[in-house]
């Protein structure tokens, strides 16, 4: 059940991430409110996922957690750029998004399979 909650939280966070990326791809800073909401949802998803792992989650849940933690580290870097008023490099945004998508899809296989 925790994995399902994590998938829902990360799916909502991903929608915010798409919105944020659309700004960066146009060379603009994204709205702070959306950035903060995206970060809070990502953090909440990680907390739920850690609880799932601690309750005996499968290897795929642990792998998803690992990928999403690395994606979160990239998110911290992106947030630090945003705080300085710098538009993030597109490559870093794509790397962050790619890791997050890989973690999300890995997590999704736990529910689907």
N, C-alpha and C positions, 0 to 999 in steps of 0.2 A: 504493500500500500504506500509506503514512503517513496518508493521509486516512482510510482504514478504521480504523486504530489510533486516530486522533483521535476519530472518531465513537464508537467503543466507550468510550473514556475519558470523553468528554462525556456519554454515555448513563448511565454509572454515576454520574458527578457529578450528573446531573439527578435521579436517584433520591434522593440525599442532599439535594438542594435541595428536593424535594417534602416530605421529612421535616422539614427546617428550616422551611419555609414553614408547615407545619401547626402548628408551635408559635407562630410569630408571629401567625398568624390567630386563635389562641386567646389572644393577649395574654401569651404566656410566652416566656422566654428558652430557646433551644434548647440541647441538650447541647454542650459545647465540643468533645468528641471528634468529633462528626459535623460540626461547623462546620469544624474543621481538616482533616478528611478531604476534605470538599467543596472547600475552598480548594486543597488539594494536588492533587486530581484536576483541578480547573479549570486550575491552573498547568501541570500536566503536559500536558494537552490543548493548551494554548496553545503550549508548547514544540514539541510534535510538529507542530502546525499551522504554526508559523514555519518549521520545517525543510521542510515540504511546499511552502511558498511559495518558499523559497530554492532548492528543486530544480525550480522552474519550474511551480508550481501555476497552475491556471487563474484567471481573473478571479473566478469564484465562490468559489474557495478563499480568495482575498485578501479578498473581500467578507465571507465568513464570519469570517475572522480579525478584520477591522475591527469587526464587530458584537460578537464575543466579547470583544475587548479593552475595548470600551465597557462591556459587561456586567461584566467583571472590575473595572473602576473602580468601578462601583456596588457590587460585592461588597466592595471595600476599605472603602467608606463604611459598608456594613452591618456589617462586622467591627469597625470602629471604634466603632460604637454598642454592639455586643455586648460589647466590651472594657470599656465604661463602665457596663455593667449596664443598658442601656436597650433596651427592646423596639423594634425598628425600625418605622417607619411602614409601614402596609400598602401604600400607594401606591408607595413606594420598592422594596419587595419585588416588587410586580407589575411595575414597570419593569425591574428587574434580571432577573426571570424572563422577561419578554417579549423583551428583547434577546437573552438566552441562547437562548431557543427559536428566535427568528428566525435567529440565527447557526447553530444546530444544524441547522435545516431547510435552510438554504442549503447547508451542508456536506453534508448527506444527499443533496441533488440531484446532487452530483458523483458519488456512488457509484451512485445509482439510474438516472440518465439517461445 
